[in-house]
Amino acid sequence: MVDRFFTAQIEAAKQLQRELFVRWQREHRDKFPGIADLATRIRPGIDQVTGEMLEALAGQGASPDPFPLALPAASTLAGISPGAVRTARAPLSPGTTR
């Protein structure tokens, strides 16, 4: 389950990135002033959420029915498309092959 979970997180991130690029092209966006720094602001936040997700997964143990899994609040941040959220959460949905 852990492999599927993190593969889904990577796919969701790629999906969100593609969606954002399409949106920015449609809006004729150029450079973004005042964007958060990847190394000092964005990556530490991602690392924190990753740690929280690992703790949530570890807390499920070998339970035959790991649902519902309590996900970190950041997994539902505004601005993340519903499609990317579905992709990220797919391995955690009831009925998913384990």
Beta strands, then each sheet from edge to edge (+ up, - down):
end
